[in-house]
């Protein structure tokens, strides 16, 4: 019985050790393992959330860049249109100014031609009177013959 008693004692000690381990060692060990597993799971979830947030932020950045690019192109297009309009307006203004200057120059030239004709008529009338004096060998009275001289001017 000695062997049975030793075996029984070992069996009792083993069950006491197993009970002690299950009651006092195992719960804190399992709690630590569970906490560690939870931390790892939370870390992985946070990493996934961060990854998703990064992808969303990247999409927002791309969207903002596209919007900014489109807005920049629109501003450039508007500026080019405005520049073209300003150029056209300047061309029209210059054309109008050139037409006005040309009309003024034509009117001035017409006035100079009219004055030159009047001066020529006066000179021709004077020459005609001088020629008539030479022919008649007498002086023609300009005051007395004013109607005749005016008629002569209009004919010339």
Secondary structure, 3 states (H helix, E strand, C coil): CHHHHHHHHHHHHHHHHHHHHHHHHHHHHHHHHHHHHHHHHHHHHHHHHHHHHHHHHHHHHHHHHHHHHHHHHHHHHHHHHHHHHHHHHHHHHHHHHHHHHHHHHHHHHHHHHHHHHHHHHHHHHHHHHHHHHHHHCCCCCCCCCHHHHHHHHHHC
